[in-house]
Amino acid sequence: MGTQVISQVLVLFILIAVGFFSAKLRITTKEAAGYFSSFCIKITLPCLILSSFFRPFDRELLQGAAVVLLVSSVIYISAILFALVYPYLLRIKGPERGVHRYALIVPNSAFMGFPVVEAVLGPLYLFHVSLFNVPMSLAAFSFGIWLVAKEGGKTGGKPPSLSWRSLVNPLIVATVVGFAMFVFSISVPVPLEQSIRFLGGITIPLFMVIVGITIAEADIKRLFGRWRVYVTVVVRLLAAPALTGFLCYLAGLRGALLILPILLTAMPAASTTSAIAAMYDVAVEEASAIVILSTILCVITIPLTVILIQNL
């Protein structure tokens, strides 16, 4: 099990290396990373979300998932509230505030969560991962994007408006449509389903390539020479899952329903942290540092978390 988890993390590093060397060899550029980011967020990621709901309706499965959905909602609401005050605790000023907040709110549960949960709990709980990620998608691609974009960059320093229209984007629409398709057992033609799955399948590799391109264009010494980045990474990888486990245990959750939220909140910062930062040209190096450092350290922290929760 531990070997499977480490293997998934190594996959991320290889993909990052591809992006890094493609930039060093001038095959790709910093500008390309911005276009790739936009393509992922607007096209391939919605397909990935939608494809996770392509399965027959099951009432018992839905009832168990409802508990997961409730727990996830409470977790992400709490994460948002903490993220709002977090920069003041560390005295983070300027555009970096947005990426630190985003990294604390959004874990990389969309990619790493699936293989880790499958290795620990089995394939039956992959559907629960999809439902757990619904509040995350709502938080990440509405309020989360606003937190980053309002700090400046391509918005010209003018904060974007946050209204109900911010919820109407390809990612949120894909989540709502996908869930409705599952509940009402709506299927799509096989060619369309396969096309959606293929497009969704390139999302995570492309995201990690974007991270590698960004790292190649960055000053490595400056990238990892910021103590606040280390604090945010420790909170993301250790404090968040520990607090989640403690509160879920107090709430009476046991077994898989206790282990699942701990695992998913123990994931590193989502690769969309740097993708969105690149898209809006906001603290790109800071965002990349958080993603890369948390991804590196999760090689140690995720197996450690797995070992600890196996005794629960």
N, C-alpha and C positions, 0 to 999 in steps of 0.2 A: 504493500500500500504506500509506504513512504517513498519507494522507488518510483511509483506511478506519479506521485505528486511532484517530485523533483524533476521527472522527465517532462512534465507539462511546463514547468518553469524554464527548463533549458530550451524548449521550443521558442519561448518568447525571446530569449537571448539571441538565438540564431536569426530570428526574423529582424531583430533590432540591428544585428551585425550586417545583414543584407542591405538595410537602408543606409547604415553608416558608410559602408564601402562604396555603395552606389553614388553617394554624394561626394566622397573623396575622389572617386574616379571621374567625377563630373557627368555621370550618367543621369543623375537627377540633381535638382537644385532646391534651394530654400523656397523659391516661388512655387515649385512643383508640390512641395509639402502642403502649402495652403490650398491648392486646387484639389489634391487628394483628400484633404480633411473635409472640404465641402462636399465632395462626391460621396464620401463614406457617410457623413451625417445625414445627407439628404436622400441618398438612394440605397446604399448597401446595408446600412444598419437597420433601417425600417424593414428591409427584406429578412434580415436575421431575426428580428423580433417577431415578425409575422409567421415565419416558418416554425417557430417554437410552439405554436398553437395548432399545427397541423396534426391532430390526433382525434380519435373518436371520443364522444362525450361519455363520461363515467361519473355517476352521481356520487359514489363513495369517494372517488378521487377529488371531486369538486368540494365536498364537505371538509376533507382534510386540508385542501389547499386554501379554504376560506380562513382557517385558523392562521396559516402561514401568511396570508395576505394582511390580516389584522395586525399580526406581530410586526410584519415588515413596515406597515404604515406608521406604527408607533415609533419604530426604530428610526425611520427617515425623518419624521417630524422632529424627533429629539435631536437628530444629527444637524438638521437645519438650524434649530434654535441655538445649539452649541456653536455651530460654524459662524453665526452672526456675531457672537461676542468674542470668538477665538482670536482674531487679529488684535483686539485691544489687550488681551492677556499677554501677548508676545510683542506688543507695540509694533505691529507690522503696518507700514504706511505705504501709500502709493498703489500702483496697479497689481502688486504682488498679493494684495489682500484677496482678490477674487479667486486666484488659482489655489491658494491655501484653503479657502472655504470650500471650493469645489472638490478638492482632493479629500477633504474630510467627509463630505456628504456622499460621494460616489466611489464605491469600491469597484474593482475589476471583476465583479461577479458575473458579468455577461460572458466572458471567455473562460477564465480560470475557475469560476464557480462550478460550471457544469462538470468538467473532468474530476475536480476534487471531490465534489459531492457524490459522483458516481463511484469513485474509488472507495469512499468511506461508507456511504449508505446504500449504494446500489442504484441501478438504472430507474427503479420505480420512482425515485424522488427527483428526477430531472424535471418533471412537470412542475413540481413544487418550486424549483429554482426559477422557472419562468414566471410563476405567479409572484414569487418573492421580489422579482425584478420589476414588477409593474410600478409600485410606488417609486422605486429608484429611477425608472424611466421618466415618470412624471416630474420628479424633483430635478433630475439631471438636465433634462432637455427643455425645461421651461424656466424655473427659478434659478437653476444652476447656471445655465447659459447667461441669464441676465446678470448674475453676480460677477461673472467674468467680463462680459461685454461692456458693462456700465463703467468699467475702470478706464475706458478710453480706446486707444488703438484705432482700428478702422472705423469706429463710430465717430471719430473726430472729437472725442472728449465729451460728447453729449450722451448721457445715459439713455439706453433704449427704454421704451415704455414697457411696463409689465402689466398686462391685462389678460382678459380671457382669451384674446387672440394669440397670446404667446403660447397657449396650450394647444392651439391648432397648428401643429407642425407635423411633418412626415412621421416622426418617431412616436408621438402620442397617438396619431391616427392609426398607425400600424398596431399599437398595443390594444386599442379599443376594438378595432376591426378583428384582430386575431382572437381576442377573448370571445367576441360575439360569434365567430365562426365555430369555436370549440363548443360553446354552450348550446348553440342551435344546430350543431352537426352539419355545418355548411362546408362542402368540399369545392375545390376548384379543378378545372381540367388538368390532367397530368402534365402536359407541356408547360402550363403556367406555373404549376407547383414546382416543377423541377427548375424552372428559370429563377423563381424566387429563392429556392434553396441554394442554387449556384451563386447568385448575387450575394446572398447573406453569407455564404461561406468564405468570401474574400475579405470580409470586413475586418476581422481581427488581424490577419496577416498584413493587410494594408495599413491598419492603425499602427502596428509595431514598426513597420518600415518607415512611417512618418516620424516616429520617435527617433529612429536611427538617423534619419536625415537631419533632424533638428539638432541632435547631439553632435553630428559631424560639423555643423555650422557654428557650434557654440565654443566658447572658451572653457575648456575642461576645468581649469583651476578655479575659475569663477563659478562654474556649475556646481561643484561640490564644496565650495568654501563658504557656505551660508548656514550658520548654526540653526536658524529657524526651520530650514528644510528638514534637518535631522529630527527636530522636535515634532514636526507635523507627521513625519514618517513613523515615529514611535507611537504617536497617538493613533494613527491609521492601522498599524499592524498589531499592536499589543493592547493599548488602552481601550479601543473601541470594542473588540471582541470580548475582552475581560468584563467590561461593564455590561455588555449585551447579555453574556451568559449569566451574570449575577442577577440581573433584573428578570430575565426569563425564568430562572430557577425560582425566584421569589414569587413569580406569577403562577407557579405550579406546573410549568412545562417540564416534561421529562422525555427521555428517549430521543427519537429522531427529531421531534419537534423542538427540542432544546438544542440538539447538535447542529441542525441546519442553519439557524440564524447566526450561531457562533462562527461556523465555517465561512459563511458568506460575508460577514463583516470583518473577517480576518484577511480578506484579499487585499492586495496592494492597490494603490491609487489607480483609477481607471485610465487607460490609454487615451480616452477622450479628453482628459485634463489638458494634455499637451496639444491634442488635435484642435480643441476649441480655442485654446490660447493662440495657436497658429492662425486659425481662421479669423480671429478678431485682432491679431497682432498685439496681444496683451501678455507681458511677462512670460514670453515663450521659454526662455532659459530656465526660469524658476519652475515653471510647470514641468519641463522635461526632467529637471533634477529630481523633483518629487516622484515622478513616475519611475524613472530609472533606479533611483536609490531604493524605493519601496519594493520594486520588482527584484532587485538584487538581494535584499535582506529577507524577502519572503521565502527564499530557498531554505532559510533556517527557521523562520517563525511559523510557517504553515505546517511543516512536519511536527514542530514542537506543539502547536495547537492541537493537531490530530492526536498526538500521543496523550495529551492532557484530557481531551474530551472523551477518549475511549474508556476512561475510568469513571465517567459520569453515569 
